[in-house]
Amino acid sequence: MLARIRALIRRAAGQPQPVLTIRDLSIDTAARKVLWKGEEVPVTAREYTLIEYLALHQGEVVSRTTLYEHLFDEDDSTLSNLLDVHVSNLRKKLAPELITTRRGHGYSIE
């Protein structure tokens, strides 16, 4: 069922290929692998979901609310910094400039 949902998301975003490529970043959506400059980068399930969602919406600013709804099931105010932690971890693993913060709006990948 999750694979079907991911396929629907890819089609809705106009990206039918199983590999998303943005500069030195490649995301294999079929194998759920993240590659930076050709090297596989180990990421957690939530980090993968976050980077895939941002890549599918490349060039768009994705609001924090949208990302919370996509990443977490709970609607709890204690989750307030979890998104920041996942973004920070991805920046450390990939490149600090890859994910751009738009203050007051959200995050984007250009």
DRENGUBA-626529 format. One line per 5 residues: their letters; for each residue x, z, y of C-alpha. Coordinates in pm, whole numbers, m for minus. Layout:
BEGIN
a> X/Z/Y | ...
% end
This chain:
BEGIN
mlari> 0/0/0 | 284/81/243 | 445/m257/179 | 115/m426/259 | 83/m230/585
ralir> 440/m322/683 | 364/m688/612 | 57/m670/832 | 259/m512/1111 | 525/m787/1082
raagq> 261/m1059/1099 | 88/m894/1393 | 420/m880/1577 | 486/m1247/1503 | 781/m1174/1274
pqpvl> 715/m1307/921 | 1083/m1298/813 | 1195/m995/615 | 1510/m957/830 | 1489/m867/1197
tirdl> 1804/m940/1398 | 1879/m808/1744 | 2237/m856/1861 | 2456/m674/1604 | 2158/m498/1444
sidta> 1988/m634/1132 | 1690/m469/969 | 1592/m580/620 | 1225/m484/611 | 1186/m572/245
arkvl> 1474/m350/130 | 1431/m100/418 | 1800/m124/511 | 1964/m107/851 | 2288/m295/913
wkgee> 2506/m263/1221 | 2772/m534/1257 | 2722/m624/892 | 2776/m270/762 | 2489/m74/610
vpvta> 2404/240/807 | 2238/528/621 | 1921/632/803 | 1641/873/720 | 1289/748/650
reytl> 1171/847/999 | 1474/691/1167 | 1408/370/976 | 1041/371/1076 | 1138/429/1439
ieyla> 1402/155/1459 | 1180/m92/1272 | 885/m27/1505 | 1101/m68/1816 | 1256/m386/1676
lhqge> 914/m531/1598 | 825/m467/1963 | 1156/m593/2105 | 1151/m634/2482 | 845/m411/2519
vvsrt> 844/m52/2638 | 682/154/2363 | 529/475/2489 | 623/812/2346 | 260/865/2250
tlyeh> 252/543/2048 | 574/639/1871 | 444/989/1793 | 128/840/1645 | 333/595/1438
lfded> 589/850/1315 | 401/1175/1268 | 73/1269/1104 | 21/1592/1292 | m98/1615/1649
dstls> 95/1930/1727 | 271/2019/2049 | 559/2173/1848 | 669/1816/1767 | 760/1758/2131
nlldv> 1135/1709/2083 | 1140/1552/1735 | 1119/1200/1876 | 1415/1271/2106 | 1615/1401/1809
hvsnl> 1549/1087/1603 | 1637/857/1895 | 1957/1055/1957 | 2055/1032/1590 | 1997/655/1587
rkkla> 2207/612/1901 | 2493/803/1736 | 2469/598/1414 | 2429/258/1581 | 2514/226/1951
pelit> 2417/439/2251 | 2304/137/2453 | 2083/m12/2180 | 1774/200/2252 | 1690/219/2620
trrgh> 1498/511/2766 | 1243/421/3032 | 1180/752/3208 | 816/844/3211 | 726/542/2998
gysie> 900/543/2659 | 1172/354/2472 | 1268/m6/2419 | 1517/m234/2248 | 1619/m533/2456
% end
